[in-house]
Amino acid sequence: MPGVTRETLAGAHRVVVKVGSSSLTGEDGRLDVDALRALADVLAARRAEGRQVVLVSSGAIAAGLGPLGMTGRPRDLATAQAAASVGQGLLMARYTEAFARRGQRVGQVLLTVEDVMRRAQYRNALRTLDRLLDLDIMPIVNENDTTATHEIRFGDNDRLAAIVSHLTRADALVLLSDVDALYTAPPDRPGARRIDRVAGPEDLADVRIGGARSRVGTGGMVTKLDAAAIATGSGIPVMLTSTANVAEALGGAPVGTWFAATGSRKNARRLWLAHAARANGRVVLDDGAVRAITVGKKSLLAAGITGVEGDFDAGDVVELVSTDGVVVARGVVAYSSTELPLLLGKSSAALRDEIGHDREVVHRDHLAVVRHRR
């Protein structure tokens, strides 16, 4: 559905909805079944209208705190994974029961960074989600906290939801929070002003975020803004509002903050490179090379490289950075970190003479621009 706006959100065919831990748990850290059922009622009603919904739900670790007698989110990875192991089953059991009351079947999809970092697994995740939707089953997606190894690692389910919205070719992403919208400052501060619509980065110039996290969650407004940037930059508009406003938001009411799409739908591989791939090293570029890959959309050649950082193999993802350390792109490198230093600054003609070929260091088909430099 091209050109989805806040007013037309009610008619969007496929929507990804993300709900956080703090919206699903009470003050005691236990799962709030009433809150979960209320959300399920709204989403099931939308499904009954013939619309598709993918739910990205946090809450596994939080749901495990009560049964384990914990009062707050564990600080160490092993205990957090244990809590997720206990809580994930409880969370899905409650969702299954809540949606069944409205005649809606659900299916669990657990993802890790690896599932969207590696191309084959990325495509398999896409096939699974598509098939569930074809079978009229609502996918409930969560990060697989029980096996994730990089300090639980998408950077919060907000970012995961943005990637899932692209993965499923959603018409819009709805991020549910404890606050009803984005404000220029924490809403309890004097003078804080609600932002109704964000059309681009300039609309965020006055925003001051406190950065506080909830007692049971990992995110905050920073991760939601990051997720909104990922989604809108990929052509997917975003609604940010509170869980209490979800029915009104999905109905197109003037609630929350609407982030208009700022980019076009990206090639899945480029989105994977820009937001999901873990970089194994850095390649430092001179100003000319930065302009060539960001503005000129060219491949990266050895002549424009001034330095190599980290340990990587040919075929790994690396960050491409300017001389002042700003990441401007990510890409799949054609040389290892031991081969590349021998090629630095050399022209294509010199490389043909020395090694018999002048293969690009990063081909433009395997490169995703993160930030433009003019």
Buried (B, 14 or more C-beta within 10 A) or exposed (E): EEEBBBEBBBEBEBBBBBBBBBBBBBEEBBBBEEBBBBBBBBBBBBBEEEBBBBBBBBBBBBBBBBEBEBEEBBEEBEBBBBBBBBBBBBBBEBBBBBBEEBEBEBBBBBBBBBBBBBBEBBEEBBEBBBEBBEEEBBBBBBBBBBEBEEEBBBBBBBBBBBBBBBBBBBBBBBBBBBBBBBBBBBBEEEEEEBBBBBEEEEBBEEBEBEEEBBBBBBBBBBBBBBBBBBBBBBBBBBBBBBBBBBBBBBBBBEBBBBBBBBEEEBEBBBBBBBBBBEBBBBBBBBEEBBBBBBEEEBBBBBBBBBBBEEEBEEEBBBBBBBEEEEEBBBBBBBBBBEBBEEBBEBEBEBBEEEEEEBBBBBBBEBBBBBEEBE
